[in-house]
Amino acid sequence: MLRKMVVLLVMLSLVLALTSICLAAEKPLGDITNANDVISKVFTGRTLDPIEGIWVRDENRVIAMVKSSVVYPN
């Protein structure tokens, strides 16, 4: 019983330690309030790949797909 508790405690602490890294995210493009901000900051002045763009499913769900090399240049 003690061994099971120790294994469970170690596993939970590892899961917590490894997932906490992904919980915080920075804003590489600053504060974006609407689709026009994304267009002016990311999509203007370059040729887009077929996957890149802004999709609007409804007024509450707007999705923007951007290549990571644009957001995090080397």
Protein Blocks (a to p, Z undefined) as FASTA:
>chain_A
ZZmmmmmmmmmmmmmmmmmmmmpccdfkopafbfklmmmmmmgopacdfkbccddfblml
ccddddfklmmcZZ
